[in-house]
Amino acid sequence: MPIADAKAYLDGPFQIIKGWCLPNLWQSIEPLYEQIVARGNPGPVAEIGVYQGKFFIGLVKTMGAPTNNYAIDVFDLQEFNLDKAGEGNIEALRANLRSAGVDDAAVEFLKTDSMWLNDGDIRRLRADTGGFSMFSVDGCHLAEHTVNDIHIAMELTRPDGIIFVDDYYNPNWPGVQEGVARLYFGQVPRFVPLFFSCNKLVLCNISFHARYLKAVRDYLAAHYPGARVKLVKRFGYDTLTVVPEAKIATPAT
Ligand SMILES: C[S@@+](CC[C@H](N)C(=O)[O-])C[C@H]1O[C@@H](n2cnc3c(N)ncnc32)[C@H](O)[C@@H]1O
């Protein structure tokens, strides 16, 4: 079962892979995984800003798609990494994928500045992959990149999929919050805020918002009663602020 693979990864290689990601985020990912799988529509995952794969590998393990998981990063084109928040390294990423037991065939490496991706690229990616079930935005943290990368994620994420936006409240990267604010004040996107936990704002399609909100709340109450869950409005939408239980995530099997 893929979510059990994620647990083994969190307990194992995750602990020594360099990067920025908190394992207890999976307390809130588990119910979304269940929802996606219950619909019989699990797909691959993608991340813009992979660095050495700490979060990306966790997503690959969670969904368990055998092909078409996309690692998108400038990699050695570091002159286009404008905020220098970690330098992507494809060799370290490949080594970490191997150490975590991810099959070579499972991952596609797309070396690009996310600001260069055009409509044709998006159409081709969607046709090749069928869209992603989980998409992480963690590349450059400027407002321009945040808006651009969330737009790309919304174009490529399946209707029942979810989008993670890293560093939403991180005071070192205010461009993320500014980008998200510009998105929701200036437009009415189809993906809307669902919850904030472990440094990430999570978005889902408005069609699934009510059921996903309930699923996350109910699951946390049943499986992680020590988690602190607060219902708050973000940009007019009901969302949760989740402070997970302190213990390591233990996905129910
Ligand atoms: C903070 S690190 C990502 C951390 C990673 N998600 C993890 O789990 O540890 C940011 C990454 O974004 C990449 N990056 C920066 N600007 C980018 C851009 N314009 N397009 C694509 N990748 C970019 C960097 O090379 C770096 O690998």
Ligand as a Chemical Component Dictionary entry (heavy atoms), coordinates in Angstrom:
data_LIG
# 
_chem_comp.id                   LIG 
_chem_comp.type                 NON-POLYMER 
_chem_comp.pdbx_formal_charge   0 
_chem_comp.three_letter_code    LIG 
# 
loop_
_chem_comp_atom.comp_id 
_chem_comp_atom.atom_id 
_chem_comp_atom.alt_atom_id 
_chem_comp_atom.type_symbol 
_chem_comp_atom.charge 
_chem_comp_atom.model_Cartn_x 
_chem_comp_atom.model_Cartn_y 
_chem_comp_atom.model_Cartn_z 
_chem_comp_atom.pdbx_ordinal 
LIG C1  C1  C 0  13.796 25.520 -1.107  1  
LIG S1  S1  S 1  14.448 24.489 -2.358  2  
LIG C2  C2  C 0  13.231 23.199 -2.464  3  
LIG C3  C3  C 0  13.190 22.276 -1.258  4  
LIG C4  C4  C 0  12.537 20.942 -1.526  5  
LIG N1  N1  N 0  11.170 21.064 -1.974  6  
LIG C5  C5  C 0  12.624 20.007 -0.336  7  
LIG O1  O1  O 0  11.716 19.173 -0.153  8  
LIG O2  O2  O -1 13.594 20.058 0.420   9  
LIG C6  C6  C 0  14.131 25.448 -3.808  10 
LIG C7  C7  C 0  14.475 24.763 -5.124  11 
LIG O3  O3  O 0  13.908 25.516 -6.192  12 
LIG C8  C8  C 0  14.784 25.537 -7.293  13 
LIG N2  N2  N 0  14.447 26.732 -8.085  14 
LIG C9  C9  C 0  14.706 28.028 -7.786  15 
LIG N3  N3  N 0  14.203 28.849 -8.724  16 
LIG C10 C10 C 0  13.573 28.066 -9.629  17 
LIG C11 C11 C 0  12.863 28.333 -10.843 18 
LIG N4  N4  N 0  12.700 29.585 -11.296 19 
LIG N5  N5  N 0  12.363 27.280 -11.540 20 
LIG C12 C12 C 0  12.536 26.002 -11.092 21 
LIG N6  N6  N 0  13.215 25.690 -9.960  22 
LIG C13 C13 C 0  13.727 26.723 -9.235  23 
LIG C14 C14 C 0  16.180 25.529 -6.662  24 
LIG O4  O4  O 0  17.158 25.032 -7.545  25 
LIG C15 C15 C 0  15.963 24.626 -5.440  26 
LIG O5  O5  O 0  16.247 23.281 -5.757  27 
# 
loop_
_chem_comp_bond.comp_id 
_chem_comp_bond.atom_id_1 
_chem_comp_bond.atom_id_2 
_chem_comp_bond.value_order 
_chem_comp_bond.pdbx_ordinal 
LIG C1  S1  SING 1  
LIG S1  C2  SING 2  
LIG S1  C6  SING 3  
LIG C2  C3  SING 4  
LIG C3  C4  SING 5  
LIG C4  N1  SING 6  
LIG C4  C5  SING 7  
LIG C5  O1  DOUB 8  
LIG C5  O2  SING 9  
LIG C6  C7  SING 10 
LIG C7  O3  SING 11 
LIG C7  C15 SING 12 
LIG O3  C8  SING 13 
LIG C8  N2  SING 14 
LIG C8  C14 SING 15 
LIG N2  C9  SING 16 
LIG N2  C13 SING 17 
LIG C9  N3  DOUB 18 
LIG N3  C10 SING 19 
LIG C10 C11 SING 20 
LIG C10 C13 DOUB 21 
LIG C11 N4  SING 22 
LIG C11 N5  DOUB 23 
LIG N5  C12 SING 24 
LIG C12 N6  DOUB 25 
LIG N6  C13 SING 26 
LIG C14 O4  SING 27 
LIG C14 C15 SING 28 
LIG C15 O5  SING 29 
# 
